């Protein structure tokens, strides 16, 4: 999927996709784009955010009547160019679950999904704005394994079992979609198929790339993989453009920009008291929880002294109690500070611009994690500049050389597609 950087001809699908996206963005006229990247893995049927501070934290799949399937709490990072996308991917790649088997010293023990979410606003001839949204799911599936060949035991065997089960569930979904007669598509059989529900049978185009082995002792696996990919190729969808989605983050940012401009011009007052009030409430709740914690700690010590239980057991229960109240205090901060507190769980990508504008998904859509209280005009101006700089598009709209290069690439791709189709038709006869 990633390939190698040198020579350039050996680059993988993912870096080529990055280049294609941002070339298209840079030459677009009268159009602005909002591009975010997210990276998750499915390890032993647990979903993890590879860009979060705690990559072991388990996330849940949710469904919304308008948004569809999403991962609650998954962070999305703004990206402006190919280099920033590669930095995001490199950071997530380091956090992936890998392990050694007899067939691969650095075997992937999980499926991963790198998603690029794009929103665009285009101004028509009448001066009206139209928003469109879409996403590109780059899915790296862990390969199916035979225990006799990999020599997997213990934890490695458990990982291989989960991988094979999810791939089997994916195969069943693909078969049901291709069949056309199935009244039920088993998307809920695994986390993988649930997350890829929109990518397989929804408003989408799907492409599968199969990795094959040239070795003769892997003949059966190669044949099975080809059959698997052939079924995926036969999925027929009719995607349509997502016009003016209700949960578009771009629309939220535009509304916030207008509010900030109104604050700076004095049309709207700056809410200076909101931050102070929240601080007092947080401190009051912290003091109440601290007192409750100390009372329970004293009660626990008395109880253990009477029952003459071991000091080891006492210390274990004290540690549990302490962890419990630390979590309660953390929830208090989340309750009053909202998305601002959630920012603590997100690790900024080094070297990227607008590092602090990270969004996280919830039932109401995507929300920025830096919407803290605006206390004065300098805060409002800083936030306004952040939001304006996060959008990209049209930087090379007048670069005729780049446009000609893209035109030739497209013509070459169409020619290759036509040649491949002719060969396919000839072999079919």
Helices and strands as residue ranges (DSSP letters): G 8-10, H 13-27, E 31-43, E 46-49, E 58-64, E 68-72, E 75-78, H 82-94, E 98-99, E 107-108, E 111-123, E 129-140, H 147-150, H 155-179, G 187-189, H 191-195, H 197-201, G 216-218, H 219-233, E 242-243, H 249-264, H 274-307, H 311-337, H 339-342, G 343-345, E 358-362, E 365-368, H 377-390, H 400-428
